[in-house]
Amino acid sequence: MSLILVIGDKTYSSWSLRAALALELAGAPYSELVIALNRADSQARIRLHSPTGKVPLLKTEDGPVWDTLAIAEYLAERFPEAHLWPRGQYARAVARSVCAEMHSGFVGLRTHLPMDLKRDQALDRIPDAAQADIQRICALWAECRTRFGQDGPFLFGHASLADAFFAPVAARLRSYQVALPDEAARYVATIYQWPAFQRWYQAAQEERLA
């Protein structure tokens, strides 16, 4: 059985994007099952595959793996030669830390700047909670780039799971035309030049939404 990734709309589903980028990093062949979100039957259709009623979910020959962080760890263990986590014990610890912070935090950003890959318009005003999250994110990116990014343009030099987790954040910042420090702006440009992200982004542009 090949891997099957159950996802939501590519335009809106930030967690689905993270899982897809993790699969791209792993170099694993997989197919997609897209379930449109925010429709009357969306929840019922998702529950046919996912016990939590949420996407993404990865179908494997052993059974389902749900939650993006669990999918990322599963792929890192299954495809160790792909180095989904950075090389170096401390670098991996920091990468896991920033992914965990992304996974559980930044509620202001999520609430007020939801991912919409078809959007290209600033908000009239960014709420304080979202602005505080943006400042923390920019500081976090700068710290990772300074400490670990010498060997390439990604957070830890080469593309890793940390970039998979922050790619939807970069997309939000560009979609809402947020003014950024130079280091953060360069990182957003790096994400948009990443072929794996470009493929998803192009598919989102072509996606027909109800």
Secondary structure, 3 states (H helix, E strand, C coil): CCEEEEECCCCCCHHHHHHHHHHHHHCCCEEEEECCCCCCCHHHHHHCCCCCCCCCEEEECCEEEECHHHHHHHHHHHCHHHCCCCCCHHHHHHHHHHHHHHHHCCHHHHHHCCCCCCCCCCCCCCCHHHHHHHHHHHHHHHHHHHHHCCCCCECCECCCHHHHHHHHHHHHHHHCCCCCCHHHHHHHHHHHHCHHHHHHHHHHHHCCCC
